[in-house]
Amino acid sequence: MAFERKFDSLMIRTLHGVFSSRQRAASPGTFTIRTSPFVSTDEVLGIQYLANKFWAMGNGGKLIDSVDGVSWTQRSSSFGTSLIYDMAFGQNLYVMVGGTGKLATSTTGLSWIQRSSSFGTTSIFNVTFANNNFVAVGASGKIGTSLDGINWSQVADSSFGTSFIYGVTYGNGLFVAVGASGKIATSDDNGVTWTQRVSGFGTSQINSVIYANSIFVAVANDGKIGTSPDGVTWIQRTNPFSGLSIRDVSFGSDIFTAVGASGQLAYSIDGRNWSAVSSSFGTTNINTITYGLVNLVNGFVIAGAEGKIATSAVAN
């Protein structure tokens, strides 16, 4: 897992989710490093564009926001020193998740209330809102669901066993979850029951999944990218990551953009054919990417190790 105004019939999900844009870009554009409250000893673990604002989160319970992706302000998170991994927005409510099973909600993003997550002390890595339902995934094969973001229930059988689940998205009438040991599972009943699928990723850890332009795209360690038209049948795709970990994938202006270790960044028009471009991160790991309105134009925001954040304006 989240844009309008100058987005030309843009539809974007609140977190690694469903996107659609009719303005096609030739590339993600040139990235510029931005100053933020994150410093060189910090790690930015998640970044989202939700309710017309960028949110970045990471180690030490640190949370920052920005209306333009350029100027950033630190906010109170209620997470103490726990890691914050992700955030979603739905039902007029922000939901934020992180380490030690912490989950908090806010109507504004400025004041947060800790909720019982149903995860115990197990880390929660990803959360999404789709089909009028929140779904959160985490360590030890746990999946939680909620209709309102406040009251959560654990799924009886996630089908992942004790394997960690790192990402979840929604598309084509299915929730799709991805995780350790190359596992992918789908649910057609709002996350209540799950079925394992043959992923083609072998035993590589799958880190993120997205649905856009009628195709699922999943990215993984060992430089692997897979696509699926339906979330069930998956095909591996050649890409320029040369075996390096691919950490996240986003979509906007009709292009997919994936990021990973050693500052690697690549884009694709169709999710199948990929080209490498410069990220401005050097060899610093990029952990996360999102798409939104950057300084009044369509753009991507990337973030990662050493507290780095960079923005681009898409090249049309």
C-alpha positions as CSV (number, residue, x, y, z in Angstrom):
1,M,0.0,0.0,0.0
2,A,-2.9,5.6,-2.1
3,F,-3.7,11.3,-6.0
4,E,-5.7,13.4,-8.1
5,R,-5.7,17.0,-9.2
6,K,-3.0,16.8,-11.9
7,F,-3.0,13.1,-12.3
8,D,-5.2,12.9,-15.4
9,S,-7.7,10.2,-14.4
10,L,-5.3,8.7,-11.9
11,M,-6.5,6.1,-9.5
12,I,-4.1,4.9,-6.8
13,R,-4.4,2.5,-4.0
14,T,-3.5,3.3,-0.4
15,L,-0.5,1.1,-0.1
16,H,1.0,-1.4,-2.5
17,G,-2.3,-1.7,-4.3
18,V,-4.4,-0.9,-7.3
19,F,-3.3,1.9,-9.6
20,S,-4.5,3.1,-12.9
21,S,-3.2,6.1,-14.8
22,R,-3.9,7.2,-18.4
23,Q,-1.0,9.6,-18.7
24,R,1.9,7.5,-19.9
25,A,5.5,8.5,-19.0
26,A,8.7,7.6,-20.9
27,S,10.6,7.0,-17.7
28,P,10.4,7.6,-13.9
29,G,12.4,10.8,-14.4
30,T,15.5,12.1,-12.7
31,F,15.7,11.7,-8.9
32,T,16.8,14.5,-6.5
33,I,17.9,13.8,-2.9
34,R,15.7,15.7,-0.4
35,T,16.4,16.7,3.2
36,S,14.2,15.3,5.9
37,P,14.2,14.6,9.7
38,F,15.6,11.2,8.9
39,V,19.4,11.2,9.3
40,S,22.3,9.1,8.1
41,T,21.9,6.6,10.9
42,D,18.2,6.0,10.1
43,E,16.5,3.5,7.9
44,V,13.3,4.5,6.1
45,L,11.3,1.3,5.8
46,G,8.0,2.5,4.2
47,I,6.7,5.3,2.2
48,Q,3.1,6.0,1.0
49,Y,1.0,8.6,-0.7
50,L,-2.3,8.7,1.2
51,A,-5.1,11.3,1.3
52,N,-3.0,13.8,-0.7
53,K,0.0,13.5,1.5
54,F,3.3,11.6,1.6
55,W,4.2,9.6,4.7
56,A,7.6,8.0,5.5
57,M,8.3,5.8,8.4
58,G,11.1,3.7,9.8
59,N,13.3,2.9,12.7
60,G,12.9,4.3,16.2
61,G,9.2,5.0,15.8
62,K,10.0,7.8,13.4
63,L,7.2,9.2,11.2
64,I,7.3,12.1,8.8
65,D,4.9,13.7,6.4
66,S,5.0,16.0,3.4
67,V,2.4,17.6,1.1
68,D,4.8,17.9,-1.8
69,G,7.5,15.2,-1.2
70,V,10.1,18.0,-0.9
71,S,9.6,19.5,2.6
72,W,9.2,17.1,5.4
73,T,7.9,17.4,9.0
74,Q,8.3,14.9,11.9
75,R,5.2,13.7,13.6
76,S,4.4,11.8,16.8
77,S,3.7,8.1,16.1
78,S,2.8,6.5,19.4
79,F,5.2,3.6,18.5
80,G,7.9,4.6,20.9
81,T,11.2,3.1,19.6
82,S,9.5,0.3,17.7
83,L,10.0,0.0,14.0
84,I,7.2,1.3,11.7
85,Y,6.8,-0.6,8.5
86,D,3.7,0.6,6.7
87,M,0.5,2.6,6.5
88,A,-2.9,2.4,4.8
89,F,-5.9,4.7,4.5
90,G,-9.5,3.7,4.4
91,Q,-12.9,4.4,6.0
92,N,-11.5,7.9,6.6
93,L,-8.9,6.3,8.9
94,Y,-5.1,5.9,8.8
95,V,-3.8,2.6,10.0
96,M,-0.1,2.2,10.7
97,V,1.7,-1.1,11.5
98,G,5.1,-2.1,12.8
99,G,7.3,-4.1,15.1
100,T,6.2,-6.1,18.1
101,G,2.7,-6.3,16.8
102,K,2.0,-2.6,17.1
103,L,-0.9,-1.1,15.2
104,A,-2.2,2.4,15.6
105,T,-5.0,4.5,14.0
106,S,-5.6,8.2,13.4
107,T,-8.2,10.3,11.6
108,T,-5.7,13.0,10.8
109,G,-2.2,11.3,10.9
110,L,-1.1,13.8,13.6
111,S,-2.4,12.0,16.7
112,W,-2.3,8.2,17.0
113,I,-4.1,5.7,19.2
114,Q,-2.6,2.2,19.7
115,R,-5.0,-0.6,19.0
116,S,-5.0,-4.4,19.8
117,S,-3.8,-5.8,16.5
118,S,-4.4,-9.6,17.2
119,F,-0.8,-10.2,16.2
120,G,0.5,-10.3,19.8
121,T,4.1,-9.3,19.7
122,T,4.6,-10.5,16.2
123,S,5.8,-7.9,13.7
124,I,3.4,-6.6,11.1
125,F,5.1,-5.7,7.8
126,N,2.3,-4.6,5.5
127,V,-1.3,-3.4,5.6
128,T,-3.7,-2.5,2.8
129,F,-7.3,-1.3,2.4
130,A,-9.4,-2.6,-0.5
131,N,-12.9,-3.9,-1.1
132,N,-14.0,-2.2,2.1
133,N,-11.6,-4.3,4.2
134,F,-8.3,-3.9,5.9
135,V,-5.8,-6.8,5.6
136,A,-2.5,-6.8,7.5
137,V,0.3,-9.4,7.2
138,G,3.4,-10.2,9.2
139,A,5.8,-12.6,10.8
140,S,5.1,-16.2,11.7
141,G,2.6,-16.5,8.9
142,K,0.0,-14.2,10.5
143,I,-2.7,-12.4,8.7
144,G,-5.3,-10.1,10.3
145,T,-8.4,-8.5,8.9
146,S,-10.6,-5.6,10.0
147,L,-13.7,-3.9,8.7
148,D,-13.1,-0.6,10.5
149,G,-9.3,-0.6,11.1
150,I,-9.9,-0.6,14.9
151,N,-11.1,-4.2,15.7
152,W,-8.9,-6.9,14.3
153,S,-9.2,-10.7,14.0
154,Q,-6.6,-13.3,13.1
155,V,-7.1,-15.5,10.1
156,A,-7.4,-19.1,11.2
157,D,-5.1,-20.5,8.5
158,S,-3.1,-18.2,6.3
159,S,-1.7,-21.1,4.3
160,F,1.9,-19.8,5.0
161,G,2.5,-21.9,8.0
162,T,5.1,-20.0,10.0
163,S,6.7,-18.4,7.0
164,F,6.9,-14.6,7.2
165,I,4.5,-12.7,5.0
166,Y,5.9,-9.4,3.6
167,G,3.3,-7.9,1.2
168,V,-0.4,-7.9,0.3
169,T,-2.4,-6.3,-2.4
170,Y,-5.8,-6.5,-4.0
171,G,-6.9,-6.8,-7.7
172,N,-9.0,-8.9,-10.0
173,G,-11.3,-9.7,-7.1
174,L,-8.5,-11.3,-5.1
175,F,-6.2,-10.4,-2.2
176,V,-2.7,-11.6,-3.0
177,A,-0.1,-12.1,-0.2
178,V,3.6,-12.8,-0.7
179,G,6.4,-13.8,1.6
180,A,9.3,-16.0,2.5
181,S,10.3,-19.2,0.7
182,G,8.8,-17.9,-2.6
183,K,5.2,-18.3,-1.2
184,I,2.2,-16.6,-2.8
185,A,-1.4,-17.1,-1.7
186,T,-4.7,-15.7,-2.8
187,S,-8.1,-15.0,-1.1
188,D,-11.4,-14.3,-2.8
189,D,-13.4,-13.8,0.5
190,N,-11.8,-10.7,1.9
191,G,-8.8,-12.4,3.5
192,V,-10.7,-15.1,5.5
193,T,-9.4,-18.2,3.6
194,W,-6.2,-18.5,1.6
195,T,-4.9,-20.8,-1.1
196,Q,-1.2,-21.3,-1.9
197,R,-0.2,-20.9,-5.5
198,V,2.8,-22.0,-7.6
199,S,4.9,-18.8,-7.7
200,G,7.9,-19.6,-9.9
201,F,10.1,-17.8,-7.3
202,G,11.6,-21.0,-6.0
203,T,12.7,-20.3,-2.4
204,S,13.5,-16.6,-2.9
205,Q,11.8,-14.2,-0.4
206,I,9.1,-12.2,-2.1
207,N,9.1,-8.7,-0.7
208,S,6.3,-6.8,-2.4
209,V,3.4,-7.2,-4.8
210,I,1.2,-4.7,-6.7
211,Y,-1.8,-4.8,-9.1
212,A,-2.1,-2.2,-11.9
213,N,-3.1,-2.1,-15.5
214,S,-4.7,-5.6,-15.2
215,I,-1.5,-7.3,-14.1
216,F,0.1,-8.4,-10.8
217,V,3.8,-7.7,-10.4
218,A,5.8,-9.2,-7.5
219,V,9.4,-8.5,-6.6
220,A,11.8,-10.6,-4.6
221,N,15.3,-11.3,-3.4
222,D,17.8,-12.8,-5.9
223,G,16.8,-10.2,-8.4
224,K,13.5,-11.9,-9.3
225,I,10.4,-10.3,-10.8
226,G,7.2,-12.2,-11.6
227,T,3.9,-11.2,-13.2
228,S,0.5,-12.7,-13.3
229,P,-2.8,-11.8,-15.1
230,D,-4.9,-13.4,-12.3
231,G,-2.8,-13.8,-9.2
232,V,-2.8,-17.6,-9.7
233,T,-0.5,-18.3,-12.6
234,W,3.0,-16.6,-12.4
235,I,5.7,-16.0,-15.0
236,Q,9.3,-15.0,-14.2
237,R,10.6,-11.9,-16.1
238,T,14.1,-10.9,-17.1
239,N,15.3,-7.7,-15.5
240,P,18.5,-5.7,-14.9
241,F,18.8,-6.2,-11.1
242,S,21.6,-8.9,-11.6
243,G,20.6,-11.0,-8.7
244,L,20.3,-8.2,-6.2
245,S,17.4,-7.9,-3.7
246,I,14.4,-6.1,-5.1
247,R,12.6,-4.5,-2.2
248,D,9.5,-2.7,-3.5
249,V,7.5,-1.9,-6.7
250,S,5.1,1.0,-7.5
251,F,3.0,2.2,-10.4
252,G,2.1,5.6,-11.8
253,S,1.8,7.5,-15.2
254,D,1.4,4.0,-16.8
255,I,4.9,2.7,-15.7
256,F,6.0,0.2,-13.1
257,T,9.1,1.2,-11.1
258,A,11.0,-1.3,-8.9
259,V,13.7,-0.5,-6.4
260,G,16.3,-2.5,-4.4
261,A,19.7,-3.1,-3.0
262,S,22.8,-1.0,-4.0
263,G,20.7,1.8,-5.2
264,Q,19.2,-0.2,-8.1
265,L,16.1,1.1,-9.9
266,A,14.3,-0.1,-13.0
267,Y,11.1,0.6,-14.8
268,S,8.7,-1.1,-17.2
269,I,5.8,0.0,-19.3
270,D,4.1,-3.4,-19.2
271,G,5.6,-5.2,-16.1
272,R,7.3,-7.7,-18.4
273,N,10.2,-5.8,-20.0
274,W,12.5,-3.8,-17.6
275,S,15.2,-1.1,-18.1
276,A,17.6,0.2,-15.5
277,V,17.9,4.0,-14.7
278,S,19.8,6.0,-12.1
279,S,18.3,6.5,-8.7
280,S,20.7,9.1,-7.2
281,F,21.2,6.7,-4.2
282,G,24.7,5.5,-5.3
283,T,25.1,2.1,-3.7
284,T,22.7,2.8,-0.8
285,N,19.9,0.4,-0.5
286,I,16.4,1.6,-1.6
287,N,13.8,0.0,0.6
288,T,10.5,1.6,-0.6
289,I,8.8,3.6,-3.4
290,T,5.5,5.4,-3.9
291,Y,3.9,7.6,-6.5
292,G,2.0,10.9,-6.0
293,L,1.9,14.6,-6.6
294,V,5.5,15.8,-6.2
295,N,5.8,19.6,-6.2
296,L,2.6,19.8,-8.2
297,V,3.6,17.3,-10.9
298,N,3.3,13.5,-11.1
299,G,6.4,11.8,-9.6
300,F,7.9,9.0,-7.6
301,V,9.4,9.2,-4.1
302,I,12.0,6.6,-3.0
303,A,13.5,6.0,0.4
304,G,15.9,3.7,2.2
305,A,19.1,3.3,4.1
306,E,21.1,6.2,5.5
307,G,17.8,8.1,5.9
308,K,17.8,8.9,2.2
309,I,14.7,10.2,0.4
310,A,14.6,11.3,-3.2
311,T,11.9,12.5,-5.6
312,S,11.4,12.6,-9.3
313,A,9.1,14.2,-11.9
314,V,8.1,11.7,-14.5
315,A,9.4,12.2,-18.0
316,N,6.6,12.2,-20.6
